[in-house]
């Protein structure tokens, strides 16, 4: 009687294990199907549903079209191999400039999904694209700093938060025209140039400056926040270099996958 009970219990456990295994397999298959559907929906949303075509000289039309695309591109498109721009992840930012040695890790950048497109211009004669936008941008992460910041010595290892108010960016992208697999003209982009300005201020927050010395820490943060314009001019280009490369990568991927005839009325 006892042996029969053990045998029945064993069969039940075996059946349960089989059911669990089948459930796991089905979950993985359903997950793969769900991911494929998501990718398909993204391709449909981004590549099939296009903004109205604009003449290269129609700045208002181009600006409106680019503004409509901004949240879609910022969300990230795995179907095109692009990462999200908001929240953007940057593994490491290194800086060795003007006496300052700074290493930031596990950085996150927020705010680009709300970017306002101020200007967009396709110059089909010079073969270059100009994009001008502004946004409030917040950068957070871990930092290690040593050396000198302008005139003051600095050292620290902790958390960092940088808020850029009304960050203005101008991206200049030269391009060539190449044929895609269907024989349609697309834009091929290899590099970019960036100019920036911070109009309405920057605010810096860093923990554990000078090993937690509050007097020195407060003095340094006061200096940084009172001289935000100087710091932004001196170090902002290097700080935003990797984020700007990620923005360029998304623009390049999108335009390379869209025939010119679907974007511009040429």
Phi, psi and omega in degrees: 000313180294320179296322179295322179297317178298316181299315180295319180296319179298317180297320180295317179295320179297316179297321179295318179297320178296316178298319179296318179297315179298321179296321179295316179299315180296321178298318179294318179295316179295324177297318179295319178296317180297317180297319179297320179294320179298314179299316179299318178296322179294317178299316179297316182294319188268322185263329182269318179269099187254151171295163179299145178293143182238150170287143181304335181270353183270088186295323181295317179296315180297318181295318180295318180295316180295322179296321179294329181279338188306309181294329178293314179292324181294331182288341182091141182229090178304330179298331178259358181078028180251142177276161174297142174264347179206102008277132177271136177252131177233117186297316185207138173234118180250142180217130173223088192214132175052038178088355180258128173249114185229135175230119178248136180230161178049046184275146175233141180235126181240153172120344186288337178293340178259014180299142178256123179281119180267329182199143171214133185219127172258114175260099185284345177278311179279349183058061176211149179246134177241127177235127177237128180214166172221154181196156167273124187240137177237128180241128178230158178169195175256147182223155165226129183226146176205163178103222182232140174250101186061269182244354186247142173291147180219143171207145181179163181201103183183215180264147179227143174221125180236124178249123180250114183268123180059055176288117180256131183227137174238122181247124178250120185235109172286151180215160170242162180255125180231161178272138173272187183297335180270004180080015180262149181288132174226166180265132177246125186235133182248331187211175179206162172236146183228136170237145182216161174207145176250114191276319193245018173113159174227147179230130183247133175228121179227133176265158174058039169287141178051044179057033176086008178293112188293320182296310180293321180297312180298322180295318180294315180295323176297316178299316182296316185283334175282335182246035184300325182293315178298315180295319180296318179294319185284319190242349186298322181298316179291321180300320185263009184298309180294315175303320179294326176296322178293321177298314178300318181300319179294314179300315181298315181298314182297310184290331177291333180267358179244117175304144182303322182296344177268350181252314186244146175268087183243000000 
